[in-house]
Amino acid sequence: MSEILSRVRRKPVLALLLIGLIAVIVGTTAALPEKSSTTDPIPADPLAAQIAQMRGQLDRVPGNATGWAALGAAYVELARITGDPENYGQAQRALDRSLELKPDENAEALIGLGALTNALHDFTAARGHAEQALMLRPNSADVYGILIDALTQLGEADAATAAVQRMLDLRPGVPSFTRAAYDLELRGRTDDAREALQMALAAATTVDQIAFCRYHLGELAFNTGNLDEAESQYRSGILANPDNVALQQGMAKVLAARGDVEPAIAQYTALTTRAPLPEYLIEFGELLDSAGRPDAAAAKYREVSDQFRRLEEQGATEYLDAALLAADHGDPVEAVRLARLEFDRRQSILTADGLAWALHKAGRDDEAIGYADRAAALGWRSAALAYHRGMILAALGRTDEAAAALTDALRTNPNFSPLHAPRAQRALDSLISR
């Protein structure tokens, strides 16, 4: 990974070419993020109009396998930005139709299936689709993007890093630079991650790409406690694309972090009405909890549970987010069950942390600490992960280590959660006073 930025600097930054809707539609989520999705965002309304146009063309030429693959990829993207899981079913049907028409050497359909299975959190299948597509297109940066996202979520860090480097060598641009940034951030190299995102911004050629890069620069600033820089990046992104829901979520987080509770609630209300993504609903619920409105918060948590059920009906398994919701606001025993289901499928930093936290909330700290240590192994500077590890260490009576972890959480980002950051501070104060 030490070669990534130096090798790219020796190359001119190429203008990123977007090839319709087939190119680079990947990521979760998370990525919801999971939170670090690397998809180039497209506003929902224009995308819906494009989908309608594509369906009209396919009505006229129904034997166009490439067209059906592009339609499937477009539906994956629409699901990501609207939070409507029914679009995943539409995507699957379109991609299946493409493969019926062209069962062999259909790279476009394999790319679409890779994007879809990444979005559905079936990362093993996504890796398989990417590997099949690479046999047809060994020099495709788009395919490497899908492979990187799958490998990262499967916890195959070294393989993901190698794939990032290959994607950068093939086509430096917004998708490859943003993936490099995430890889660097997971390894604790925050300054290098910021530089990679600045490279992505320099390579951006559309307002949507600019907004996308600004959002991730804002996220990096927010996650390191720099609210002024985060707000500046989010606002700059909104100037480029006022309809971008991720940027609106960023602004809501800044308001909440500054204690501007009523404006933050208003922002989250508008945001979750437009895009009821589980991540946004959980954040909104925890903001309401922190503001002393438990009934309103409980209503949001029920809404998240309903959304999880809708996602599962479409084949999307949100076990990790569901586990964290159950751990913090439901049944810890169920949280452990869900977290273990997800960890058994993929051993990433996030799933190790989720399982550690669920075990802690269930009172099983001797088991939890091993997973918490595993989550910390790459060096990611995450306030939430440090908070979880600190609370587990405190429960084990390892006071000095617990205080160090909680101090690290609050130094990394003192405003990482309106609900949990104050809890981290109270726990640290209690440890210091002993």
N, C-alpha and C positions, 0 to 999 in steps of 0.2 A: 504493500500500500504506500510505502514511502516514495515509490516511483510515480504515483498517479499524477500529482500536480506538476512535478518537474518534467515528466515526459510530455504532458499536454502543452506546457509553456513553449516547448521547442517546435510546436506545430501551430499554424495559423488557426484561429477559431473559425470554424466553418459556419456559414449561415444555415440554420436548421430548416430543412424542407419538410413540410407536413404533407404527406401523401394521402389526401382525402381523410377518411375516417378509419382506414385500416391501420394507420401508423400509431404505434405507441399508446394503446389504450390499456393501461395496466394498473395494478396496485389496489390496493384495498380501499382507505377506508377508509389510511387504514382507516386506514391503515392503518375511515375512518381509518387513526393513525394513528387497517390500523393507521395511526396518525400520519406516517410519512409516505403517503401515496405520491407517485411521481408522474401521474398522468397530466398531460397538458390540458388545462381546463377549457371547456367550451360552455358558454351560457346555455341554460336549459331551454329557453324559448327558441332561439335560433337552431339549436340542435334538434328540437322536436320538429321544427319546420323542415330541416334537412332530412330527417327520417321520413316525414310525409312525402317529400319529393322522391326519395329513394324507393319507397314502397310503390309510388306511382310508376316509376321506371320499371320496377320488377313486375308490375301488373302487365306492362306492355311487352317485356322481355323476360318471362319467368324462368328461362333456362340459363340465366347469367349466374354462374357459381360464385364469381368474384363479387358480384353485387350483393348476393345473399350474405357472404362473409363480411362485407363492409357494413351491411345492415345490422348483423349480429354484434359487431364491435361497437357500433353506435348505440345500441340498446344497453350494452354494458356501461358505457359512459353516462348515458341518461340515468341509469339506476344509481350510479355513484353520486351524481350531483343533485338528484332530486330526493333520494332516500326511498324511492318507490320500488320495492323488490319485485313487483310484477314484471318489470322490465327485464329481469334476469330470465324469466320464462320465455319472453319474446326473443331474447338473444339466443337462447338455446335452440329454439325452433328454427331461427334463421340460419344458424350455423349447421344444424343438422341437415337442413335443406341444401346448403352449399355442398356438404359432403355426399349427399345422395346424388347430386348432379355431377360431382367430380370426386370420387372416393379416393383417388390416388394422386399423390404429388400436389395436394391442395394446401400450399403453405399459408394462404390467406385465412383459410378456415382454422388451421392449427394455431395461427397467431391469435385469432379471435377466441378460440377455445382456451388458450393459455390465459388471455385477459379475463375471460369469464371465470375460469376455475380459481385464478388468483382472487378475484372479487368475491367468490363464494368461500374463500379460505380453504380450498382444497389444494394446498400448495404442492403436494406430491403429484397430483394430476397435472398441475400447471407446469411443473418441471418436466414431466413426461412429454407434454405437448410441445414445450420449447425445444427439448432435445430432438423430437421428431422433425420440427420445423428447421432446426439447424442442419439436419442431414440434407434438406432441400436448399437451404439458403445459409451456408456456413459463414457468410460475411455480412449477415443482416444485423445491424445495430438494434432494430426493433425487436428481433427475437431475443437478443441478449438482454434487452430490458425486461422482458417477461421472465427470463431465466434468473436474472439478478433478484427480482422481487420474490420469486419462489425460494431461492436458496437462502436469502436473508431471513425469511420467515420460518424456514426449516431449521435455522440455527447453524447452517453450514457457512460460517463466516469467511474462512479462507477461500473457499470456492467462489463465494459471492464477490470477494475482493478481486480475485483473478478475472471474473466475468466483467466487473466494472472496468478494469483496465482494458480488457479487450474491446468493450463497447466504446470507450474513449478513443482507442486507437482507430476504430472503424469510423466513428462519426462524433467528434466533439460537438456538443450542442446542449440544448436545454435538458433533454431527457438523461443524457449521460452525465452531465455535470451535477444535476440534482441527485442522481443516484450515488455519485462519488461523494457528495456532501453528506448524505445520510450514512454511508459506510464509514466515513471519517468521524462523524459525530458519534456513532456507536462505539468507536474505539477511543473516545475521549479527546479527539483532536479537533476541538471546537474552532480554533482560529483557522485551521486548514479547511474545515467545513464551510466556514464563512467565505473564505477565498473562492472555493469551488462554486458557491452560490452566486458570488459576484461575477464569476466567469459565465455562469448560466444567464445572468441578467444581461451581460454584454452580448451574449449570443442570441438573445430573444429578438424575434422579428415581428411579432404580433402583439396586440394589446393583451390578449389572453395569456400569452407566455410571460409578458411583463408582470401581469397581476399574479401569476403563478409563482414567479421568482420572488416577487416582493412578499408574498405570503410566507414563503419558507424562510426568507431573511427575517421577517417579523417573528416567526416561530422560534428561530434560533436566538434572537434577542430576548424574547419573552422567557424562554426556557433557561436563560442565563441571568434573569432578573433585571434586564434593562428595559423598563417600561417605556421610556421616552423613545428609544430607538425602535422598539416594537411598534408603537403607535405610528411613528413616522413611516415605517415600511408598510404597514397595513393601509394607512391613508394614501400613500403613493400608489399602492396597488388598486385601491378603490377609484382613484382618478383615472386609471387605465381601464378598469372594468367595474363600474358601479354595481353590477348585478352579481358579483362573485360572492357566494355565500360563505366560503372559507374566510375571506377577508372580513366579512361582517362578524363572523364568529371571533376572529382575532380582536376586533374592536370591542366586542362584548366582554372578552376576557380581560382586556385592559381596564375597562370600566369597573369590573368586579374587583380586580386587583387593587385599584386605587380607592376602593370603598365607596364608589358612586353607585350605590345599590339600586336605587329606583331606575336610573337610566340603563343600568346593566340588565335589570329585569325586563324593561321595555324592549331592549335590543334582543334579548334571548327569546322573548315572546314572538317578535316578528320573525326571527331567524327560524325557530322551530315550527312555526306555522308554515313557512315556505319549504323548509328542508328538515323534516322530523327524523334526522339521523340519530341513532342511539347515543353516540358520543355527545352530541349537542344536548340531548334531553337529559343525560346524566349530569352534565355540567350545570344545566339549568336547575335541576332538582337540588344539587348540592349548594348552589347559590341561594336558593329558597330556604334550604335547611339552615345555612349559616345566618340567614336574615331572620331566623325565628319564625318561619312559616312552615311547620312540619306537615300540615295537611296538604298544602299546595305542593310541597316537595314529594309527598307520597303519591299524589296524583301523577306527577311526572314519572316517577319510578314505575308506576303501573303502565303508563304509556310506553315506556321503554320495553317492558315485558311483552306488551302487545306487539310492538315492532319486532322483537326477537321472534315471536311466533309467526309473524307474517314472513319474515326472512327465511325461517326454517321451512315453511310451506313451499318456498321457491328453491330450496336446496342450499340455502346459505346458512352455515352453522356458525353462530356468533358465541361460541362457548367461552372465550376469554372475557369479553365484555360482560357476558351474562354472569360469569363467575365473580368478577369484581363487583358487579351490582349486588349479587347475593351476599358476598362477603361483607360489604359495607352497609347494606340496607335490607337484608333479607335473612336467609338461612345459611349459616356458615357450613353446615354439613353438605348442603346442596352445592355451595360454592366449591368445596373440595372436589366433589364428584365432577362438576363441569370443568374445573381447572385441570384435573387429571386427564379427562377426555381430550382436552386440547393439547396438553403437554405430551401425551402419548402419540399424537399426530405430528407434532413439530416441537423441537427443543430449542426455541429461540430465547433471547434475553427476555422478551415480554412474557412468554408463557412460563418461564422459570420464575419470574417475579410474581406473576399472577397466582401460580401454585403456592409459592412461599407465603403470600399474603392470605390466601384462603386457609392454609394450614394454620397460620398464626391466629386468625379469627376463630378457628375451631379449637384453639387451645393446644395445638400440636407443634409447639415451637422447636422441639428437638429435631423434628423432620423438616420444619420450615427453613431453618438456617442454612442447610445445605443448598437448597434451591436459591435462597437469597444470595449466597456467595457465588453461585453459578451465574446469576443475573448480573453480578458486578464484575465478572471476570474480564470482560473486554475493556472496561474502563469508562463506560458511558457516564457522562456527567448529568444524571437525571435526578432531580430533586425528589420525585415520587419514589423512585427505586431506593434512594438513600433513606427516605422516610420509612419505607416499609422495612428495610433491613435494620434501621435503628430501633424501631418498635419491637422487632423480633429479638434483637440482642438485649433490649431492656427487659423483656419478659423472661429471658434466660438468666438474668442477673449479671450480665456482662456489662457493667455500668460504664466503664471508661470507653469501651468500643461503641456502646450505644450512644453515648454523648457525642463521640466523634462523628458517627454517621448522621445523627440528627443535626449537628452543627453544619456538616457538609451539605445536607439537604437545604437548610435555610440560607446558607451562603450562596449556593448555586442559584436558587430562586426563592426568595422569601415569600413570594406570592403565588406559589405553584398551584394552590387550591384555596378558595375561600373557606372551605370546610376543614381540610386536612392540615394546611399550613399552621393555623392557630393551635391545632392539636399537637403538631410537632413541637411548637414553641413551648406549650405547657409541659409536654413530656420532658423536654430538655431542661426546663427550669426545675422540674422536680428532681431530675437526676443530679443537677449541679448542687442543689440544696441539701443533698444527703450527706 
